[in-house]
Amino acid sequence: MPRLMRAFDQVMFLSARADLGRLFDMWLARRLHMKNYSIIPNGIHLEELRSARGDFRAHYGIPAEAFLVLCVANYCDRKNQLLALRAFLRADRADAVMVFIG
């Protein structure tokens, strides 16, 4: 894995947290003293959300008063977007719209 990580010009991580379990890649990058990485947070900063442009709903015809259920993930069986869709459909909410971004 060290050779593979060094083969890239830039490596992206979803968190700055590093441990030997779930976040081994970041732990390894630090152990190797890598400098060529960026962190794309797996979450939001509320201030950025407050300043976001409001044209997404208008662009996709989503009413302003509708609840927006957002699912952001890579499309794969492991992420189980189908389960999220089934749960949304079972809720049978006429006042909500589900959006998938992957």
Kinemage of the C-alpha trace (Angstrom):
@kinemage 1
@onewidth
@group {chain A} dominant
@subgroup {mainchain}
@vectorlist {calphas} color= white
{ca met a 1} P 0.000 0.000 0.000
{ca pro a 2} L 2.797 2.544 0.631
{ca arg a 3} L 4.024 2.129 -2.963
{ca leu a 4} L 0.487 2.534 -4.301
{ca met a 5} L -0.143 5.672 -2.253
{ca arg a 6} L 3.139 7.209 -3.419
{ca ala a 7} L 2.250 6.516 -7.058
{ca phe a 8} L -0.392 9.297 -7.044
{ca asp a 9} L 0.202 13.014 -7.417
{ca gln a 10} L -2.544 13.694 -4.894
{ca val a 11} L -4.424 11.371 -2.513
{ca met a 12} L -7.901 12.220 -1.161
{ca phe a 13} L -9.233 11.232 2.255
{ca leu a 14} L -12.690 11.710 3.768
{ca ser a 15} L -11.419 12.456 7.262
{ca ala a 16} L -8.333 13.754 9.020
{ca arg a 17} L -8.881 11.109 11.686
{ca ala a 18} L -6.358 8.281 11.609
{ca asp a 19} L -6.454 4.903 13.320
{ca leu a 20} L -5.342 1.369 12.606
{ca gly a 21} L -8.910 0.152 12.150
{ca arg a 22} L -11.332 1.935 9.868
{ca leu a 23} L -9.069 4.803 8.811
{ca phe a 24} L -5.858 2.942 8.172
{ca asp a 25} L -5.088 4.827 4.947
{ca met a 26} L -4.835 8.174 6.744
{ca trp a 27} L -2.800 6.577 9.535
{ca leu a 28} L -0.415 5.205 6.917
{ca ala a 29} L -0.154 8.543 5.082
{ca arg a 30} L 0.919 10.223 8.295
{ca arg a 31} L 3.309 7.421 9.152
{ca leu a 32} L 4.901 7.833 5.686
{ca his a 33} L 5.090 11.630 6.207
{ca met a 34} L 3.108 12.191 3.007
{ca lys a 35} L 2.423 15.799 2.062
{ca asn a 36} L 0.527 15.236 -1.174
{ca tyr a 37} L -2.941 14.621 0.231
{ca ser a 38} L -6.167 16.550 0.694
{ca ile a 39} L -9.129 15.977 2.943
{ca ile a 40} L -12.654 16.198 1.548
{ca pro a 41} L -14.749 16.168 4.729
{ca asn a 42} L -17.415 13.521 5.036
{ca gly a 43} L -19.862 16.029 6.496
{ca ile a 44} L -20.924 19.655 6.339
{ca his a 45} L -20.099 23.009 7.862
{ca leu a 46} L -23.340 24.809 8.698
{ca glu a 47} L -21.947 28.219 7.703
{ca glu a 48} L -21.247 26.937 4.174
{ca leu a 49} L -24.740 25.478 4.011
{ca arg a 50} L -26.316 28.792 5.032
{ca ser a 51} L -24.504 30.626 2.244
{ca ala a 52} L -25.372 28.062 -0.444
{ca arg a 53} L -27.258 29.274 -3.475
{ca gly a 54} L -30.933 28.371 -3.438
{ca asp a 55} L -31.358 27.402 -7.095
{ca phe a 56} L -31.099 23.583 -6.689
{ca arg a 57} L -34.803 23.201 -5.885
{ca ala a 58} L -35.858 25.557 -8.676
{ca his a 59} L -33.574 23.870 -11.190
{ca tyr a 60} L -35.046 20.412 -10.445
{ca gly a 61} L -38.634 21.533 -9.831
{ca ile a 62} L -38.665 20.687 -6.124
{ca pro a 63} L -41.216 22.802 -4.233
{ca ala a 64} L -39.720 25.076 -1.548
{ca glu a 65} L -42.115 23.718 1.086
{ca ala a 66} L -41.306 20.033 0.401
{ca phe a 67} L -39.049 18.162 2.769
{ca leu a 68} L -35.848 17.207 0.967
{ca val a 69} L -34.416 13.784 1.778
{ca leu a 70} L -30.858 13.679 0.473
{ca cys a 71} L -28.766 10.543 -0.035
{ca val a 72} L -25.146 11.217 -1.003
{ca ala a 73} L -22.949 8.175 -1.611
{ca asn a 74} L -21.135 6.250 -4.308
{ca tyr a 75} L -23.555 3.967 -6.090
{ca cys a 76} L -22.819 0.416 -4.996
{ca asp a 77} L -24.550 -2.507 -3.306
{ca arg a 78} L -22.536 -1.954 -0.141
{ca lys a 79} L -23.999 1.548 0.311
{ca asn a 80} L -27.512 0.085 -0.164
{ca gln a 81} L -29.276 3.027 -1.780
{ca leu a 82} L -32.077 0.610 -2.668
{ca leu a 83} L -32.845 0.172 1.035
{ca ala a 84} L -32.964 3.967 1.465
{ca leu a 85} L -35.348 4.251 -1.489
{ca arg a 86} L -37.605 1.475 -0.177
{ca ala a 87} L -37.749 3.101 3.267
{ca phe a 88} L -38.626 6.446 1.676
{ca leu a 89} L -41.391 4.861 -0.407
{ca arg a 90} L -42.784 3.018 2.630
{ca ala a 91} L -42.983 6.315 4.517
{ca asp a 92} L -45.468 7.415 1.832
{ca arg a 93} L -44.914 11.130 2.414
{ca ala a 94} L -46.538 13.300 -0.224
{ca asp a 95} L -44.751 16.306 1.288
{ca ala a 96} L -41.234 14.968 0.686
{ca val a 97} L -38.859 14.483 -2.244
{ca met a 98} L -35.876 12.127 -2.248
{ca val a 99} L -32.712 13.110 -4.124
{ca phe a 100} L -29.804 10.769 -4.793
{ca ile a 101} L -26.373 12.217 -5.544
{ca gly a 102} L -23.626 9.728 -6.267
